[in-house]
Amino acid sequence: MAKSDTSHHDERIANMTFGSVLPHYISKIEKKGRTQAEMYSVIQWLTGYDKDQILAHAANKTNFKDFFDQCQLNPNASLITGVICGYRVEEISNKTTRQCRYLDKLIDELARGKKLERILRKPK
């Protein structure tokens, strides 16, 4: 059963820098034969940031709270559901933690070979 209480690590996630995680995303997707271009398009879909903005946030050591507070989150982000890191994404109450897990879920789906058209959710 998936957990939904993330309070014990919400602050740690909020303060973690985006740039410290980006190389792990790149490694994960490339090991599975996906491209950085695909990864950047997934991040852009979620956040509205283009590749240069994504790289600037990484270089500037922007923490996840600021990374998500400054973006225009895709209105379809709430369609991202399922379990990631043992948590049901749609049940996470902390906004920053939920948004971070949205990103983790999208990267995971990309690494698992899901087609971009399915990763980039649209209402039915």
Phi, psi and chi 1 to 4 in degrees:
 res  aa     phi    psi   chi1   chi2   chi3   chi4
   1 MET       -  134.1 -177.7  172.0 -161.0      -
   2 ALA   -73.9  147.1      -      -      -      -
   3 LYS   -90.0  157.4  -54.8  168.1  -85.9 -172.8
   4 SER  -127.5  -14.2   59.7      -      -      -
   5 ASP   -86.9  110.2  179.4   17.3      -      -
   6 THR  -108.3    9.0   61.2      -      -      -
   7 SER   -56.7  -29.0   59.3      -      -      -
   8 HIS   -70.3  -15.6   58.9  -75.8      -      -
   9 HIS  -133.1   12.2   64.8 -111.4      -      -
  10 ASP   -58.6  -45.6  -70.7  -20.5      -      -
  11 GLU   -66.6  -39.5 -173.5  175.6  -18.4      -
  12 ARG   -62.7  -43.6 -178.1  178.4   57.4   81.2
  13 ILE   -65.1  -44.7  -71.3  174.1      -      -
  14 ALA   -59.2  -36.5      -      -      -      -
  15 ASN   -90.2  -10.5  -68.4  -37.3      -      -
  16 MET   -67.4  139.2 -168.9  179.5  -36.1      -
  17 THR   -83.6  141.6   62.4      -      -      -
  18 PHE   -58.7  -40.7  173.5   73.4      -      -
  19 GLY   -63.5  -23.8      -      -      -      -
  20 SER   -77.9  -19.7   69.7      -      -      -
  21 VAL   -99.6  -30.5  177.4      -      -      -
  22 LEU   -52.2  -45.0 -173.9   60.9      -      -
  23 PRO   -60.9  -31.1  -19.8   29.0      -      -
  24 HIS   -69.8  -39.6  -62.1  -72.3      -      -
  25 TYR   -60.5  -47.0  -70.2  156.9      -      -
  26 ILE   -60.5  -47.7  -67.6  168.8      -      -
  27 SER   -60.0  -44.4  173.5      -      -      -
  28 LYS   -61.8  -47.3 -178.4  175.4 -168.9  167.5
  29 ILE   -74.1  -36.0   59.0  112.1      -      -
  30 GLU   -69.2  -34.6  -73.5 -177.4  -21.7      -
  31 LYS   -61.0  -27.2  -87.2 -166.3 -108.6  178.2
  32 LYS   -98.8   11.2  -61.0  -66.6 -174.2  164.2
  33 GLY    82.4   14.9      -      -      -      -
  34 ARG   -97.1  163.3  -60.6  -52.3  -71.9 -100.0
  35 THR  -103.7  158.7   66.8      -      -      -
  36 GLN   -63.9  -34.5  -74.0 -172.2   34.9      -
  37 ALA   -59.2  -41.8      -      -      -      -
  38 GLU   -64.0  -42.0  -70.6  173.4  -50.7      -
  39 MET   -62.5  -45.4 -179.9 -160.8   68.0      -
  40 TYR   -63.4  -35.3  -71.9  120.3      -      -
  41 SER   -67.9  -35.1   67.9      -      -      -
  42 VAL   -66.6  -45.5  166.1      -      -      -
  43 ILE   -64.7  -39.5  -62.8  171.2      -      -
  44 GLN   -64.5  -40.7 -177.0  170.9    4.8      -
  45 TRP   -58.2  -44.0  176.1   86.6      -      -
  46 LEU   -72.2  -43.4  179.9   63.5      -      -
  47 THR  -105.4  -20.7   65.0      -      -      -
  48 GLY    84.8   -8.2      -      -      -      -
  49 TYR   -75.4  137.5  -63.7  135.5      -      -
  50 ASP   -83.7  175.9   64.1   24.1      -      -
  51 LYS   -56.8  -43.9 -179.7 -179.3  177.2 -177.4
  52 ASP   -62.3  -40.3  -70.2  -20.5      -      -
  53 GLN   -67.3  -39.1  -68.3  169.5  -50.5      -
  54 ILE   -61.2  -47.3  -67.8  165.1      -      -
  55 LEU   -65.9  -34.9  -66.9  173.5      -      -
  56 ALA   -65.3  -42.4      -      -      -      -
  57 HIS   -62.3  -38.6  -81.4  -69.3      -      -
  58 ALA   -65.4  -46.4      -      -      -      -
  59 ALA   -66.7  -34.9      -      -      -      -
  60 ASN   -83.2    2.1  -66.1  -25.8      -      -
  61 LYS    57.8   40.5  -62.4 -178.9  173.4   28.7
  62 THR   -65.3  130.5  -55.1      -      -      -
  63 ASN   -77.8  164.6   66.4   31.8      -      -
  64 PHE   -63.4  -34.1  -88.2  109.9      -      -
  65 LYS   -60.2  -50.6 -179.5  176.0 -177.1  -12.2
  66 ASP   -68.2  -37.7  -68.0  -19.2      -      -
  67 PHE   -55.7  -47.2 -179.9   79.2      -      -
  68 PHE   -81.5  -32.7  -76.1  111.4      -      -
  69 ASP   -64.5  -30.2  -77.9   -8.1      -      -
  70 GLN   -90.5   -6.0  -64.2  167.8   17.3      -
  71 CYS   -95.3  167.9   81.7      -      -      -
  72 GLN  -102.7   88.9  -71.5  -67.3  -39.5      -
  73 LEU   -58.9  134.9 -163.2   70.1      -      -
  74 ASN   -56.6  131.4 -170.3  -60.9      -      -
  75 PRO   -61.6  -19.0   12.1  -18.7      -      -
  76 ASN   -91.5    5.8  -65.5  -31.4      -      -
  77 ALA   -58.8  -30.7      -      -      -      -
  78 SER   -66.8  -12.2   62.3      -      -      -
  79 LEU   -77.9   -8.2  -60.5  174.5      -      -
  80 ILE   -78.7  114.1  -57.5  167.8      -      -
  81 THR  -132.3  169.2   59.4      -      -      -
  82 GLY   116.7 -173.8      -      -      -      -
  83 VAL  -105.5  132.8  177.3      -      -      -
  84 ILE  -140.7  132.8 -172.3   78.0      -      -
  85 CYS    55.7   32.0  -59.3      -      -      -
  86 GLY    82.2    4.7      -      -      -      -
  87 TYR  -118.9  138.1  -65.3   89.9      -      -
  88 ARG   -78.8  112.2 -176.2  152.3  -73.1  -73.0
  89 VAL   -52.7  -46.3  176.4      -      -      -
  90 GLU   -69.7  -10.5   62.2  -87.1   22.5      -
  91 GLU  -101.1   -2.8  -66.1  176.5   -0.1      -
  92 ILE   -74.4  122.0  -63.8  172.2      -      -
  93 SER   -82.9  -30.6   58.9      -      -      -
  94 ASN   -73.3  123.0 -179.2  -81.1      -      -
  95 LYS   -57.9  -50.4  179.1  179.7  149.4 -167.1
  96 THR   -64.6  -43.7  -58.1      -      -      -
  97 THR   -62.7  -43.1  -59.1      -      -      -
  98 ARG   -61.5  -45.0 -175.2  176.7   56.7 -107.0
  99 GLN   -64.6  -39.4  -67.6  168.9  -21.9      -
 100 CYS   -63.1  -41.3 -171.7      -      -      -
 101 ARG   -69.9  -30.2  -65.7  -59.6 -177.2 -150.7
 102 TYR   -56.9  -48.9  -77.3  160.3      -      -
 103 LEU   -62.3  -45.2 -179.2   54.5      -      -
 104 ASP   -57.7  -42.5  -69.3  -17.7      -      -
 105 LYS   -64.1  -43.7 -177.7   78.2  173.6  158.4
 106 LEU   -64.2  -43.4  -64.5  177.7      -      -
 107 ILE   -63.7  -41.4  -63.4  -63.5      -      -
 108 ASP   -61.9  -44.1 -169.5   55.7      -      -
 109 GLU   -63.3  -39.3  -70.6  176.0   -6.2      -
 110 LEU   -62.2  -46.5 -177.5   64.2      -      -
 111 ALA   -63.9  -30.9      -      -      -      -
 112 ARG   -81.2    0.4  -74.9 -170.1  -70.6  123.6
 113 GLY    93.2    8.8      -      -      -      -
 114 LYS   -65.6  144.2 -159.6  169.2 -172.9  180.0
 115 LYS   -69.1  142.4  -68.3 -175.9 -169.8  -64.2
 116 LEU   -54.9  -37.6  -85.3  178.9      -      -
 117 GLU   -61.1  -28.6  -56.5   80.9   54.9      -
 118 ARG   -86.3  -32.1  -58.0 -118.7    0.9 -127.2
 119 ILE   -68.6  -42.1  -64.4  170.2      -      -
 120 LEU   -85.0   85.6  -50.6 -179.4      -      -
 121 ARG   -57.8  144.8  -88.9   93.1  167.7  155.1
 122 LYS  -132.8  146.9  -66.5 -177.3  179.4  123.7
 123 PRO   -62.3  148.9   -7.1   13.1      -      -
 124 LYS   -78.7      -  -67.2 -176.2  179.9  179.4
